[in-house]
Amino acid sequence: MAKDLFSQHAADYAKYRPNYPAGLFDHLASLVPLRGRAWDCATGNGQAAVGLAAHFEEVVATDASVQQLAQAAPHPRVSYRVALAENSGLESGSVDLVTVAQALHWFDLPQFYREARRVARGPGAMLAVWCYALAEIEHGVDAVVRRYYDEVVGEYWEPERRLVELGYQTIAWPFAAVPTPQFEMQVEWNLARLTCYLNTWSATQAATRAMARNPLDAIAHDLARAWGDPGQPRRVRWPLFLRLAKLVEL
């Protein structure tokens, strides 16, 4: 069963996390011969599910957190359900694409892979998983964020975070390699918006509970100095690390 690190700040998570690029969903849809149903597993607030809905007749978006699903964006082709990744409740052979965005590292992988294969409808059904780690921020701001990540809240990251840092390249992956293009998320944020995003980190939340204060205070001065005018928008980008697998061979 996946750890639940985000339910207590689900509203902020939904509000302050970046969105995935439309080109990612265009590409995923192009890989499967059928576009009847996609399953977005551990959907959180539904960011990936809504992106998939532009291409699939139906998207079933599941998450173990009721609080996260309460913040999910409504869409006429997306149905949200409370369910574990390892026990979706979906019918066997009913899904053309399974997606997991920024969550695979929390799963019981052997059980999830069995579940993904069980629900896959062939031929050609696929699994797509992706993650992103630290942002690249112009004007030297990312150096301050890196210090915060490593030194201020470093001890509060869960061990599974290491799998994200390595771009899922070391995660158990019992599938043949499928070529993957490069995608990234990119936004223009001011300093307040970046600070709100950093506050959604699970390590920030854990450190806040342990310290009884917000650990972001430790870098507030350096972050403001690196940023300059706090109202000045700056480019923030996250490379996505994507892995693809065929669940049912053509």
Contacts in CASP RR format, 6 or more apart in sequence:
PFRMAT RR
TARGET T0000
AUTHOR 0000-0000-0000
METHOD contacts of the structure
MODEL  1
MAKDLFSQHAADYAKYRPNYPAGLFDHLASLVPLRGRAWDCATGNGQAAV
GLAAHFEEVVATDASVQQLAQAAPHPRVSYRVALAENSGLESGSVDLVTV
AQALHWFDLPQFYREARRVARGPGAMLAVWCYALAEIEHGVDAVVRRYYD
EVVGEYWEPERRLVELGYQTIAWPFAAVPTPQFEMQVEWNLARLTCYLNT
WSATQAATRAMARNPLDAIAHDLARAWGDPGQPRRVRWPLFLRLAKLVEL
1 64 0 8 1.000
1 84 0 8 1.000
1 86 0 8 1.000
1 108 0 8 1.000
2 42 0 8 1.000
2 64 0 8 1.000
2 84 0 8 1.000
2 85 0 8 1.000
2 103 0 8 1.000
2 106 0 8 1.000
2 107 0 8 1.000
3 106 0 8 1.000
3 158 0 8 1.000
3 160 0 8 1.000
4 64 0 8 1.000
4 65 0 8 1.000
5 158 0 8 1.000
5 202 0 8 1.000
5 205 0 8 1.000
5 206 0 8 1.000
6 13 0 8 1.000
6 44 0 8 1.000
6 65 0 8 1.000
6 68 0 8 1.000
6 200 0 8 1.000
6 202 0 8 1.000
7 65 0 8 1.000
7 66 0 8 1.000
7 67 0 8 1.000
7 68 0 8 1.000
8 67 0 8 1.000
8 205 0 8 1.000
9 199 0 8 1.000
9 200 0 8 1.000
9 205 0 8 1.000
10 44 0 8 1.000
10 45 0 8 1.000
10 65 0 8 1.000
10 67 0 8 1.000
10 68 0 8 1.000
10 70 0 8 1.000
10 71 0 8 1.000
11 71 0 8 1.000
12 196 0 8 1.000
12 199 0 8 1.000
12 200 0 8 1.000
13 44 0 8 1.000
13 45 0 8 1.000
13 68 0 8 1.000
13 71 0 8 1.000
13 200 0 8 1.000
14 44 0 8 1.000
14 45 0 8 1.000
14 68 0 8 1.000
14 71 0 8 1.000
14 72 0 8 1.000
14 73 0 8 1.000
15 196 0 8 1.000
16 193 0 8 1.000
16 196 0 8 1.000
16 197 0 8 1.000
16 199 0 8 1.000
16 200 0 8 1.000
17 45 0 8 1.000
17 47 0 8 1.000
17 197 0 8 1.000
17 200 0 8 1.000
18 185 0 8 1.000
18 187 0 8 1.000
18 197 0 8 1.000
18 236 0 8 1.000
18 238 0 8 1.000
19 47 0 8 1.000
19 185 0 8 1.000
20 47 0 8 1.000
20 48 0 8 1.000
20 51 0 8 1.000
20 101 0 8 1.000
20 130 0 8 1.000
20 183 0 8 1.000
20 185 0 8 1.000
20 240 0 8 1.000
21 183 0 8 1.000
21 184 0 8 1.000
21 185 0 8 1.000
21 186 0 8 1.000
21 240 0 8 1.000
22 51 0 8 1.000
22 54 0 8 1.000
23 183 0 8 1.000
24 130 0 8 1.000
24 183 0 8 1.000
24 240 0 8 1.000
24 242 0 8 1.000
25 48 0 8 1.000
25 51 0 8 1.000
25 52 0 8 1.000
25 54 0 8 1.000
25 55 0 8 1.000
26 55 0 8 1.000
27 181 0 8 1.000
27 183 0 8 1.000
28 52 0 8 1.000
28 55 0 8 1.000
28 97 0 8 1.000
28 99 0 8 1.000
28 126 0 8 1.000
28 128 0 8 1.000
29 35 0 8 1.000
29 52 0 8 1.000
29 55 0 8 1.000
29 56 0 8 1.000
29 97 0 8 1.000
31 97 0 8 1.000
31 126 0 8 1.000
31 128 0 8 1.000
31 244 0 8 1.000
32 96 0 8 1.000
32 97 0 8 1.000
32 124 0 8 1.000
32 125 0 8 1.000
32 126 0 8 1.000
33 96 0 8 1.000
33 123 0 8 1.000
33 124 0 8 1.000
33 250 0 8 1.000
34 96 0 8 1.000
34 121 0 8 1.000
34 122 0 8 1.000
34 124 0 8 1.000
34 125 0 8 1.000
35 55 0 8 1.000
35 56 0 8 1.000
35 57 0 8 1.000
35 96 0 8 1.000
35 97 0 8 1.000
36 56 0 8 1.000
36 57 0 8 1.000
36 58 0 8 1.000
36 96 0 8 1.000
37 56 0 8 1.000
37 57 0 8 1.000
37 58 0 8 1.000
37 59 0 8 1.000
37 60 0 8 1.000
37 94 0 8 1.000
37 95 0 8 1.000
37 96 0 8 1.000
37 121 0 8 1.000
38 52 0 8 1.000
38 55 0 8 1.000
38 56 0 8 1.000
38 58 0 8 1.000
38 59 0 8 1.000
38 60 0 8 1.000
38 95 0 8 1.000
38 96 0 8 1.000
38 97 0 8 1.000
38 98 0 8 1.000
38 99 0 8 1.000
39 59 0 8 1.000
39 60 0 8 1.000
39 61 0 8 1.000
39 62 0 8 1.000
39 88 0 8 1.000
39 90 0 8 1.000
39 95 0 8 1.000
39 97 0 8 1.000
39 98 0 8 1.000
39 99 0 8 1.000
39 119 0 8 1.000
40 46 0 8 1.000
40 48 0 8 1.000
40 49 0 8 1.000
40 52 0 8 1.000
40 59 0 8 1.000
40 60 0 8 1.000
40 61 0 8 1.000
40 62 0 8 1.000
40 99 0 8 1.000
40 100 0 8 1.000
40 101 0 8 1.000
41 62 0 8 1.000
41 85 0 8 1.000
41 88 0 8 1.000
41 98 0 8 1.000
41 99 0 8 1.000
41 100 0 8 1.000
41 103 0 8 1.000
41 112 0 8 1.000
41 116 0 8 1.000
42 62 0 8 1.000
42 63 0 8 1.000
42 64 0 8 1.000
42 85 0 8 1.000
42 100 0 8 1.000
42 101 0 8 1.000
42 103 0 8 1.000
42 106 0 8 1.000
42 107 0 8 1.000
43 49 0 8 1.000
43 61 0 8 1.000
43 62 0 8 1.000
43 63 0 8 1.000
43 68 0 8 1.000
43 69 0 8 1.000
43 72 0 8 1.000
43 80 0 8 1.000
43 101 0 8 1.000
44 61 0 8 1.000
44 63 0 8 1.000
44 65 0 8 1.000
44 68 0 8 1.000
44 69 0 8 1.000
44 71 0 8 1.000
44 72 0 8 1.000
44 103 0 8 1.000
45 68 0 8 1.000
45 69 0 8 1.000
45 71 0 8 1.000
45 72 0 8 1.000
45 73 0 8 1.000
46 61 0 8 1.000
46 72 0 8 1.000
46 73 0 8 1.000
46 78 0 8 1.000
46 80 0 8 1.000
47 73 0 8 1.000
47 101 0 8 1.000
48 61 0 8 1.000
48 99 0 8 1.000
48 101 0 8 1.000
49 59 0 8 1.000
49 61 0 8 1.000
49 72 0 8 1.000
49 75 0 8 1.000
49 78 0 8 1.000
49 80 0 8 1.000
50 73 0 8 1.000
50 75 0 8 1.000
50 78 0 8 1.000
52 59 0 8 1.000
52 78 0 8 1.000
52 97 0 8 1.000
52 99 0 8 1.000
53 59 0 8 1.000
53 75 0 8 1.000
53 76 0 8 1.000
53 77 0 8 1.000
53 78 0 8 1.000
56 77 0 8 1.000
56 96 0 8 1.000
56 97 0 8 1.000
57 77 0 8 1.000
58 77 0 8 1.000
58 79 0 8 1.000
59 75 0 8 1.000
59 77 0 8 1.000
59 78 0 8 1.000
59 79 0 8 1.000
60 78 0 8 1.000
60 79 0 8 1.000
60 81 0 8 1.000
60 88 0 8 1.000
60 90 0 8 1.000
60 95 0 8 1.000
61 69 0 8 1.000
61 72 0 8 1.000
61 78 0 8 1.000
61 79 0 8 1.000
61 80 0 8 1.000
61 81 0 8 1.000
62 80 0 8 1.000
62 81 0 8 1.000
62 82 0 8 1.000
62 83 0 8 1.000
62 84 0 8 1.000
62 85 0 8 1.000
62 88 0 8 1.000
63 69 0 8 1.000
63 80 0 8 1.000
63 82 0 8 1.000
63 83 0 8 1.000
64 82 0 8 1.000
64 83 0 8 1.000
64 84 0 8 1.000
64 85 0 8 1.000
65 82 0 8 1.000
66 82 0 8 1.000
69 80 0 8 1.000
69 81 0 8 1.000
69 82 0 8 1.000
72 78 0 8 1.000
72 80 0 8 1.000
83 89 0 8 1.000
85 100 0 8 1.000
85 103 0 8 1.000
85 107 0 8 1.000
85 108 0 8 1.000
85 112 0 8 1.000
85 115 0 8 1.000
86 107 0 8 1.000
86 108 0 8 1.000
86 111 0 8 1.000
86 112 0 8 1.000
86 114 0 8 1.000
86 115 0 8 1.000
87 115 0 8 1.000
88 115 0 8 1.000
88 119 0 8 1.000
90 119 0 8 1.000
91 119 0 8 1.000
92 118 0 8 1.000
92 119 0 8 1.000
93 118 0 8 1.000
93 119 0 8 1.000
93 120 0 8 1.000
93 121 0 8 1.000
93 122 0 8 1.000
93 125 0 8 1.000
94 119 0 8 1.000
94 121 0 8 1.000
95 119 0 8 1.000
95 120 0 8 1.000
95 121 0 8 1.000
95 125 0 8 1.000
96 120 0 8 1.000
96 121 0 8 1.000
96 122 0 8 1.000
96 124 0 8 1.000
96 125 0 8 1.000
96 126 0 8 1.000
97 125 0 8 1.000
97 126 0 8 1.000
97 127 0 8 1.000
97 128 0 8 1.000
98 116 0 8 1.000
98 119 0 8 1.000
98 120 0 8 1.000
98 125 0 8 1.000
98 126 0 8 1.000
98 127 0 8 1.000
98 128 0 8 1.000
98 247 0 8 1.000
99 127 0 8 1.000
99 128 0 8 1.000
99 129 0 8 1.000
100 107 0 8 1.000
100 127 0 8 1.000
100 128 0 8 1.000
100 129 0 8 1.000
100 130 0 8 1.000
101 129 0 8 1.000
101 130 0 8 1.000
101 131 0 8 1.000
102 130 0 8 1.000
102 131 0 8 1.000
102 132 0 8 1.000
102 164 0 8 1.000
104 112 0 8 1.000
104 129 0 8 1.000
104 131 0 8 1.000
104 163 0 8 1.000
104 168 0 8 1.000
104 171 0 8 1.000
105 131 0 8 1.000
105 160 0 8 1.000
105 161 0 8 1.000
105 163 0 8 1.000
105 164 0 8 1.000
105 168 0 8 1.000
105 171 0 8 1.000
106 160 0 8 1.000
109 171 0 8 1.000
109 172 0 8 1.000
110 172 0 8 1.000
113 174 0 8 1.000
116 127 0 8 1.000
116 247 0 8 1.000
117 247 0 8 1.000
117 248 0 8 1.000
120 127 0 8 1.000
120 247 0 8 1.000
120 248 0 8 1.000
121 248 0 8 1.000
122 247 0 8 1.000
122 248 0 8 1.000
123 248 0 8 1.000
123 249 0 8 1.000
123 250 0 8 1.000
124 246 0 8 1.000
124 247 0 8 1.000
124 248 0 8 1.000
124 249 0 8 1.000
124 250 0 8 1.000
125 246 0 8 1.000
125 247 0 8 1.000
125 248 0 8 1.000
126 178 0 8 1.000
126 244 0 8 1.000
126 245 0 8 1.000
126 246 0 8 1.000
126 247 0 8 1.000
127 175 0 8 1.000
127 244 0 8 1.000
127 245 0 8 1.000
127 246 0 8 1.000
127 247 0 8 1.000
128 242 0 8 1.000
128 243 0 8 1.000
128 244 0 8 1.000
128 245 0 8 1.000
129 168 0 8 1.000
129 242 0 8 1.000
129 243 0 8 1.000
130 168 0 8 1.000
130 183 0 8 1.000
130 240 0 8 1.000
130 241 0 8 1.000
130 242 0 8 1.000
130 243 0 8 1.000
131 163 0 8 1.000
131 164 0 8 1.000
131 167 0 8 1.000
131 168 0 8 1.000
131 240 0 8 1.000
131 241 0 8 1.000
132 164 0 8 1.000
132 185 0 8 1.000
132 238 0 8 1.000
132 239 0 8 1.000
132 240 0 8 1.000
132 241 0 8 1.000
133 164 0 8 1.000
133 165 0 8 1.000
133 167 0 8 1.000
133 238 0 8 1.000
133 241 0 8 1.000
134 142 0 8 1.000
134 145 0 8 1.000
134 146 0 8 1.000
134 149 0 8 1.000
134 238 0 8 1.000
135 142 0 8 1.000
135 145 0 8 1.000
135 236 0 8 1.000
135 237 0 8 1.000
135 238 0 8 1.000
136 142 0 8 1.000
136 236 0 8 1.000
136 237 0 8 1.000
136 238 0 8 1.000
136 239 0 8 1.000
137 145 0 8 1.000
137 194 0 8 1.000
137 234 0 8 1.000
137 235 0 8 1.000
137 236 0 8 1.000
137 237 0 8 1.000
138 234 0 8 1.000
138 235 0 8 1.000
139 226 0 8 1.000
139 227 0 8 1.000
139 228 0 8 1.000
139 234 0 8 1.000
140 226 0 8 1.000
141 194 0 8 1.000
141 223 0 8 1.000
141 226 0 8 1.000
141 227 0 8 1.000
141 234 0 8 1.000
143 226 0 8 1.000
144 219 0 8 1.000
144 222 0 8 1.000
144 223 0 8 1.000
144 226 0 8 1.000
145 198 0 8 1.000
145 219 0 8 1.000
145 223 0 8 1.000
147 219 0 8 1.000
147 222 0 8 1.000
148 198 0 8 1.000
148 215 0 8 1.000
148 216 0 8 1.000
148 218 0 8 1.000
148 219 0 8 1.000
148 223 0 8 1.000
149 203 0 8 1.000
152 207 0 8 1.000
152 215 0 8 1.000
152 218 0 8 1.000
152 219 0 8 1.000
153 201 0 8 1.000
153 203 0 8 1.000
153 204 0 8 1.000
153 206 0 8 1.000
153 207 0 8 1.000
153 215 0 8 1.000
154 203 0 8 1.000
156 202 0 8 1.000
156 203 0 8 1.000
156 204 0 8 1.000
156 206 0 8 1.000
156 207 0 8 1.000
156 210 0 8 1.000
157 202 0 8 1.000
157 203 0 8 1.000
158 202 0 8 1.000
161 203 0 8 1.000
163 170 0 8 1.000
163 171 0 8 1.000
167 241 0 8 1.000
168 241 0 8 1.000
168 243 0 8 1.000
169 241 0 8 1.000
171 243 0 8 1.000
173 243 0 8 1.000
173 245 0 8 1.000
175 245 0 8 1.000
175 246 0 8 1.000
176 245 0 8 1.000
176 246 0 8 1.000
178 243 0 8 1.000
178 244 0 8 1.000
178 245 0 8 1.000
178 246 0 8 1.000
179 244 0 8 1.000
180 242 0 8 1.000
180 243 0 8 1.000
180 244 0 8 1.000
181 242 0 8 1.000
182 239 0 8 1.000
182 240 0 8 1.000
183 239 0 8 1.000
183 240 0 8 1.000
183 242 0 8 1.000
184 237 0 8 1.000
184 238 0 8 1.000
184 239 0 8 1.000
184 240 0 8 1.000
185 237 0 8 1.000
185 238 0 8 1.000
185 240 0 8 1.000
186 235 0 8 1.000
186 236 0 8 1.000
186 237 0 8 1.000
186 238 0 8 1.000
187 235 0 8 1.000
187 236 0 8 1.000
187 237 0 8 1.000
188 233 0 8 1.000
188 234 0 8 1.000
188 235 0 8 1.000
188 236 0 8 1.000
189 197 0 8 1.000
189 233 0 8 1.000
189 234 0 8 1.000
189 236 0 8 1.000
190 230 0 8 1.000
190 231 0 8 1.000
190 232 0 8 1.000
190 233 0 8 1.000
190 234 0 8 1.000
191 223 0 8 1.000
191 224 0 8 1.000
191 227 0 8 1.000
191 228 0 8 1.000
191 230 0 8 1.000
191 231 0 8 1.000
191 232 0 8 1.000
192 230 0 8 1.000
192 231 0 8 1.000
194 223 0 8 1.000
194 227 0 8 1.000
194 234 0 8 1.000
194 236 0 8 1.000
195 216 0 8 1.000
195 223 0 8 1.000
198 204 0 8 1.000
198 216 0 8 1.000
199 205 0 8 1.000
199 214 0 8 1.000
199 216 0 8 1.000
204 214 0 8 1.000
204 215 0 8 1.000
204 216 0 8 1.000
207 215 0 8 1.000
208 214 0 8 1.000
208 215 0 8 1.000
224 230 0 8 1.000
227 234 0 8 1.000
END
